[in-house]
Amino acid sequence: MSASEHLIQQHRVLGAYLFLALAALSAMMAFISAVIIIPIAVYTWGPVITVVLLWSGWILGGILAYSIARFFGRRAIQWLTAEVGLKRIESYINEKTPFSLVLLFQLALPSEIPGYLLGLVKYPIKSYLLALACAELPYALATVLLGDSFLNKRAYIILSAGLLMIAFSYFAINKLQQIIEANQLSDND
């Protein structure tokens, strides 16, 4: 059992803070994930509290990523992507980008990328938070459903929820790509 799993089970309140911090870090850095301890969290606090903690942690991580980029600028996020890629994304996403496109951007990409990029382009924080909350909720629900199904050995739910998450992500990525391509065509006219 990992140290975090032991802490969660033995110290429920301190464990909740640790879980929240892991979720926040996972929303900021692709190589960190709280998903592996979801079954322990579900077992300890139940699915509803686990969803709230996971969702809150992801929102907190998004706020931190946004703030780092907004207040420290390009140098703070240059590790995220090549300069060419960053400039390309900035040509589609800026402070005046419609909310619907930002929501799609948030749904289509790993959570850490939109936070940093939207902070960099100084997208309005209230609109970013709304898009972040809307985009992360279905993933938090599905992730906890997967963890709960794993605990209860319901393979059909694990498979169904996993496939649904993949389909949802695939749709968001394709829709975002279509919008970007349409914008490229209209820019070339």
Secondary structure, DSSP 8 states (H G I E B T S, - for coil): --HHHHHHHH-HHHHHHHHHHHHHHHHH-TT--SGGGHHHHHHHH-HHHHHHHHHHHHHHHHHHHHHHHHHH-HHHHTTTS-HHHHHHHHHH--TT--HHHHHHHHHHS-THHHHHHHHHTT--HHHHHHHHHHHHHHHHHHHHHHHHHHHTT-HHHHHHHHHHHHHHHHHHHHHHHHHHHHHHHHHH-
